[in-house]
Amino acid sequence: MMASLLKWVVPWEFSWVFLGLFLAACALYWRGCRRLAVGGGRRLAFWTGMAVIYLSLHTYLDFYAEHEFFVHRIQQLLLHHLAPLLIVASYPGTVLRAGLPLAWRVRLLRPLQRSWPWRAAAGVLLNPTVATLLFVAFILVWLVPSLQTLAMLDWRVYRFMNWSMLASGFAYWWLVLDHRPRPPGRMTVGLRVLSPGITMTPQILAGAIVTFSKTDLYPIFEICGRAFTFNVLTGQLIGGVIIWVPAAMIESAGALLALRNWLRLSRNGRLRRAPRHPARVAQAG
């Protein structure tokens, strides 16, 4: 029993880089929680999201993701949608910053944030149009059979695929769930609510195409050796439904969270109102 449980905890492909980054983020958040008052809901969201990332990338689930299409789609759903949404919804920025020693914040973090390379990269990657396009593009690109084959045959492409899904998810949800008005937020509050409905549309179409396909679109999983013995098209159908339904549900949840932020900003009087036209003011008087 214990051996079977340990099998799932042991990484399929060990990565020092991932483990170092993961432990560093956990340590900073833990230190930050000791210095700031962080609600239980926010803590739960953060640690759940981190657990989902670890489960997806550094356990035996990765083996099944490399050998079965529908498990691979579950992995991508967790990395691209669920984990970033949970972590961003916990608003970890101030907590992680508080976890840094004061000297590091003054001597390293502040100069880095003021440097032109950092500001240029943030300006591009956190541009609403760029972040939204990348969020959708990385889903569709890695569904192209030839690119999916390349990712499964080359471990470097495979890791880039996973990291690109995770990074684009973080960038997108960071904009959509921003709790500030615009400015300083980069996306208008109305667009934050509408954006998930826009981005889910191509995903639904792609999921429908995969779901109703009558041919094996991803024979690479047959070459690698399938983890399960049921019908190939059944596994592909399940994978298509995962792209279609759960992804749309998670994006709908993100839209509701954005709507909640909009209502909170409006209730607190933090949204700028457009000035009334002078002619209309005079006419009203």
C-alpha positions in Angstrom: 0.0 0.0 0.0 2.7 2.5 1.0 4.8 1.6 -2.1 1.9 2.3 -4.4 1.3 5.7 -2.7 5.0 6.6 -3.0 4.9 5.8 -6.7 2.5 8.7 -7.2 4.7 11.1 -5.2 8.0 10.3 -6.8 8.5 12.5 -9.9 8.4 10.8 -13.3 11.1 13.3 -14.5 12.9 15.0 -11.7 13.8 18.7 -12.2 16.0 20.7 -9.8 15.0 23.9 -11.5 11.3 23.3 -10.8 11.8 22.1 -7.3 14.0 25.1 -6.4 11.5 27.6 -7.8 8.6 25.8 -6.1 10.2 25.7 -2.7 11.3 29.3 -3.0 7.8 30.4 -3.7 6.4 28.3 -0.8 9.0 29.7 1.6 8.4 33.3 0.6 4.6 32.9 1.0 5.0 31.2 4.4 7.3 34.0 5.6 4.9 36.6 4.2 1.9 35.1 6.0 3.9 35.4 9.3 4.3 39.2 8.7 0.9 40.0 7.2 -2.7 39.2 8.2 -3.8 36.8 5.3 -7.3 35.4 5.4 -7.9 31.7 5.5 -9.6 31.7 2.1 -6.7 33.3 0.4 -4.3 30.9 2.0 -6.4 27.9 1.0 -6.5 29.2 -2.6 -2.8 29.7 -2.8 -1.7 26.4 -1.3 -4.3 24.5 -3.4 -3.0 26.1 -6.5 0.6 25.3 -5.6 -0.4 21.7 -4.9 -2.1 21.4 -8.3 1.1 22.7 -10.0 3.3 20.2 -8.1 0.9 17.3 -8.9 0.8 18.2 -12.6 4.5 18.6 -13.1 6.5 16.7 -10.5 4.6 13.5 -9.7 3.8 10.2 -11.6 0.8 11.9 -13.2 3.3 13.3 -15.7 4.0 9.7 -16.9 0.3 9.2 -17.7 0.2 12.7 -19.4 2.9 11.5 -21.7 1.1 8.3 -22.6 -2.6 9.1 -22.8 -4.2 12.0 -24.6 -7.0 12.7 -22.2 -4.7 12.7 -19.1 -2.5 15.1 -21.0 -5.5 17.4 -21.5 -6.2 17.2 -17.7 -2.6 18.2 -17.0 -2.9 21.2 -19.4 -6.2 22.2 -17.9 -4.7 22.2 -14.5 -1.6 24.2 -15.6 -3.3 26.7 -17.8 -6.6 27.3 -16.1 -7.1 26.0 -12.6 -3.8 26.5 -10.8 -3.1 30.1 -12.1 -6.7 31.1 -11.4 -6.5 29.8 -7.8 -3.1 31.4 -7.0 -4.0 34.8 -8.6 -7.4 34.8 -6.9 -5.4 34.6 -3.6 -3.7 37.9 -4.5 -0.2 36.6 -3.4 1.8 39.6 -4.6 2.0 41.6 -1.4 2.5 38.4 0.6 5.4 37.1 -1.5 7.0 40.6 -1.3 6.6 40.7 2.5 8.4 37.3 2.6 11.6 38.8 1.2 14.1 40.2 3.7 13.9 44.0 3.8 17.5 44.3 2.5 16.6 42.2 -0.6 13.5 44.3 -1.2 15.5 47.6 -1.0 18.7 46.5 -2.8 17.4 44.0 -5.4 13.6 44.1 -5.9 13.1 47.9 -6.2 16.0 48.5 -8.6 14.9 45.5 -10.7 11.3 46.8 -10.9 12.6 50.2 -12.0 15.0 48.9 -14.6 14.0 49.3 -18.2 14.3 45.6 -19.2 11.8 44.7 -16.4 9.4 47.5 -17.4 9.7 46.6 -21.1 9.0 42.9 -20.5 6.1 43.7 -18.2 4.7 46.2 -20.7 4.7 43.6 -23.4 3.7 40.4 -21.6 1.1 42.1 -19.4 -0.4 44.1 -22.3 -4.1 43.0 -22.3 -4.1 42.2 -26.0 -0.8 40.3 -26.0 -1.7 38.4 -22.8 -5.1 37.4 -24.1 -3.8 36.3 -27.5 -1.0 34.2 -25.9 -3.5 32.7 -23.5 -5.6 31.4 -26.4 -2.7 30.7 -28.8 -0.9 28.4 -26.5 -4.0 26.2 -26.1 -4.6 26.0 -29.9 -0.9 25.7 -30.9 -0.2 22.7 -28.7 -3.4 21.0 -30.1 -1.9 20.9 -33.6 -1.0 17.2 -34.1 2.5 17.9 -35.6 3.5 20.1 -32.7 2.0 17.7 -30.2 4.1 15.0 -31.7 7.2 17.2 -31.5 6.5 17.9 -27.8 6.2 14.2 -27.0 9.4 13.3 -28.8 11.6 16.1 -27.4 11.7 16.6 -23.7 12.9 20.2 -24.1 9.8 21.1 -26.2 7.6 19.2 -23.8 8.9 21.3 -20.8 8.5 24.5 -22.8 5.0 23.5 -23.6 4.1 23.0 -19.9 5.9 26.2 -18.8 4.3 28.3 -21.6 0.8 27.1 -20.6 1.5 27.9 -16.9 3.1 31.4 -17.7 0.4 32.5 -20.1 -2.3 31.4 -17.6 -0.7 33.5 -14.8 -0.3 36.6 -17.1 -3.9 36.4 -18.3 -5.6 35.8 -14.9 -3.4 38.4 -13.3 -5.0 41.0 -15.6 -8.6 39.6 -15.4 -8.6 39.3 -11.6 -6.9 42.7 -10.9 -8.7 44.2 -7.9 -7.7 47.8 -8.8 -9.5 50.2 -11.1 -7.9 51.3 -14.4 -5.5 53.0 -14.0 -3.3 51.6 -12.4 -4.9 48.3 -13.6 -4.1 47.5 -17.2 -7.6 46.2 -18.3 -10.9 48.0 -17.9 -13.3 46.4 -15.4 -15.9 45.6 -18.0 -13.4 43.9 -20.3 -12.2 41.8 -17.3 -15.7 40.3 -17.1 -16.2 39.9 -20.8 -12.7 38.6 -21.6 -13.2 35.0 -20.4 -16.3 34.7 -22.6 -14.2 35.7 -25.5 -11.3 33.4 -24.9 -13.4 30.4 -24.2 -15.1 30.5 -27.6 -12.1 29.2 -29.7 -11.4 26.6 -27.0 -15.0 25.3 -27.2 -14.7 25.1 -31.0 -11.3 23.2 -30.7 -12.8 20.9 -28.1 -15.8 20.2 -30.3 -13.5 19.3 -33.3 -11.5 16.9 -31.2 -14.5 15.4 -29.6 -16.4 14.6 -32.8 -13.4 13.6 -34.8 -13.7 10.0 -36.2 -10.0 9.6 -36.8 -7.0 9.3 -34.4 -5.6 12.9 -34.4 -2.7 12.1 -32.1 -1.1 8.7 -33.1 2.0 9.7 -31.2 0.4 8.4 -28.0 0.2 5.0 -29.7 3.9 5.2 -30.6 4.8 6.2 -27.0 2.7 3.4 -25.7 -0.8 4.1 -24.2 -1.3 3.9 -20.5 -4.8 2.5 -20.8 -6.3 -0.2 -23.0 -9.7 1.3 -23.9 -10.6 2.5 -27.4 -8.4 5.2 -28.9 -11.3 7.3 -30.1 -12.9 7.0 -26.6 -9.8 8.6 -25.0 -9.7 11.3 -27.7 -13.4 12.0 -27.1 -12.8 12.4 -23.3 -9.9 14.7 -24.1 -12.0 16.8 -26.4 -14.7 17.2 -23.7 -12.1 18.3 -21.2 -11.0 21.0 -23.6 -14.6 22.0 -24.1 -16.6 21.8 -20.9 -14.3 22.0 -17.8 -12.2 24.7 -19.3 -15.3 26.8 -20.1 -16.6 26.2 -16.5 -13.3 27.5 -15.0 -13.3 30.5 -17.2 -16.9 31.2 -16.2 -15.8 31.1 -12.6 -13.0 33.6 -13.4 -15.6 35.9 -15.0 -17.7 35.8 -11.9 -14.7 36.7 -9.7 -14.0 39.6 -12.1 -17.6 40.7 -11.8 -17.4 40.5 -8.0 -14.3 42.9 -8.1 -16.2 45.2 -10.4 -19.1 45.4 -8.0 -16.8 46.0 -5.1 -15.0 48.8 -6.9 -18.3 50.4 -7.8 -19.7 50.1 -4.3 -16.6 51.7 -2.9 -16.7 54.6 -5.4 -13.3 53.8 -6.9 -14.5 53.8 -10.5 -14.0 57.0 -12.5 -17.1 58.4 -14.0 -17.1 60.1 -17.4 -17.6 63.8 -17.1 -21.0 65.1 -18.3 -21.0 67.0 -21.5 -21.0 70.8 -20.8 -23.9 71.4 -23.2 -26.0 68.7 -21.6 -25.2 70.2 -18.1 -26.4 73.7 -19.3 -29.5 72.2 -20.9 -30.3 70.3 -17.7 -30.0 73.5 -15.7 
